[in-house]
Amino acid sequence: MLTTLSIKNYALIENLNVTFHNGFSTITGETGAGKSILLGGLALVLGKRADASLVYNKDKKCIIEAEFDIENYNLNSFFDQEDLDYESITTIRREILPNGKSRAFINDTPATLTVLNALSEQLIDIHSQHETLQLADRDFQFQIVDALAKNDSYLTAYSKNRILYKDLLNDMDMLIKDQNKAKEAYDYNLFLLNELEDAKLKENDQVELEERSDKLSHIEEIKQSITESVQIADEEQIGLKDLFSRINSTMGKITTYAETYQQLYERLNSISIELTDIIDELENENENLVYNPFELEKTNEQLQIIYSLQKKHAVESINSLLEIKDSLKLKVGIVEGASDVIHTKKKEIEKVEKELDQLALKIHNNRKKAIPVFIKMLESILLRLEMKNTRFSIVLSTTDQFLFNGKDLMLFKISADKGRTFESLKKAASGGEMSRIMLAVKTIMSKYTKLPAIVFDEIDTGVSGEVSNKIAELMIEMSSNMQVISITHLPQIAAKGNQHYKVFKEEQNKSIHSNIKLLKEEERIHELAEMLGGKSISKTAIDHAKQLLH
């Protein structure tokens, strides 16, 4: 419930603080006293767009603050979801700065207007006269019926599945488009892929082939160099092997004289052994070297294939060609495997379609059951509001489309008098009748929606004294489920409030300001008497006021 409202520097309000109570409260005041300004300030703190022209003193910021007791309304999850600090007494503050910019805070945490509006919808319903037109709005009509049908959980699940369904349809559309594009280049891509696969490319293959080609192309030169090297090493008198053997023999004679000589001898011996191994390998390599023109031709052909492919694809390595081959495989695979992917996607869509159909059917059946209950309750309340011959009809039909809230179409119709045919609300109901119908709807809704507070702004416009008593009785009934605040110009309604507030103008520092106060009993009698008989209050008006009050 709304517990306090503070408004500073807004329109005709310089500084206003008011405490509200549970139950049924009424607010009265002369025309122009500032009731609409008070309501405008409340709407602003609840997320309405700011209008800098309404700031009273342009050199100061406007601050509007409202406190709500939300302990019993299970809003913890909302605060967690929006990363806000939860407080059982939650404070919402709105500031309009002198430069026209505005800021919003929830429990001192900055908040966007989107979040503020989302929270406000769960805290309070402000019903002004023009909002009676909502009755003809299809979305609002569905809200009414779905509240009675207890469709919340089904609608939430349906909405999630509908989003998934649309995403899957978009995925399918993209798959088909990609397949069509891929088909256009399929033959060419397949040719390129086959060409690369026929080349049987391997990593480092190019280096090995180039080395083999060089070796086979210069085999005579290689054999000659190896032969000469072996001869130099093996020559009997001046060969390297013979020379190292002599050095070793000579050094071996002095190894016992010093450790240094022993180490040098061992190093020379190691070199001699290594030289012998090298000569042996050279001799083996020389024996294995055979000129093979067929192998050379085959090696060069394979290299030419690689060079040709590198030029064709504008790359310089086999690894790049292998990457291109993988990419071509993917493109070709999209086309060749598209039918399987599309088939799988169709199965997903069919599954979600089935779930949507089942949810839509549950929603439809619940609405079908709720509609006669709603009509009976509505006509019963309208009977109390002196609309005795008013009859309602709600036509529910289905469509093949998955709409945002199911597959139903719904039409509210009304017969305002005996013998009258059923027509749409807009055509058949007057302004006063629409106000009473809306009040009846809100009364019903208060039993099915756990909303902390509702504010009625002169919903009693255009009704008689007897009807106003009935309106007040309904508001009292509603106040057993929620906090009800009614801005009224009828004394019959003002007298029924558990609390009665008066909005008034007063002069301060040669300026006119609006303010509000909670009336004591004597002040309340005086206010009711003035509403009944005007400024010249008679004893009859006082007696009548007391009678209304008690």
Beta strands, then each sheet from edge to edge (+ up, - down):
strand 1: 2-10
strand 2: 13-19
strand 3: 24-28
strand 4: 62-69
strand 5: 89-96
strand 6: 102-106
strand 7: 109-110
strand 8: 124-127
strand 9: 391-403
strand 10: 406-415
strand 11: 423-424
strand 12: 453-457
strand 13: 483-487
strand 14: 499-508
strand 15: 511-518
sheet 1: 2+ 1- 4+ 5- 6+ 7-
sheet 2: 8+ 12+ 13+ 3+ 14+ 15-
sheet 3: 9+ 10- 11+
end
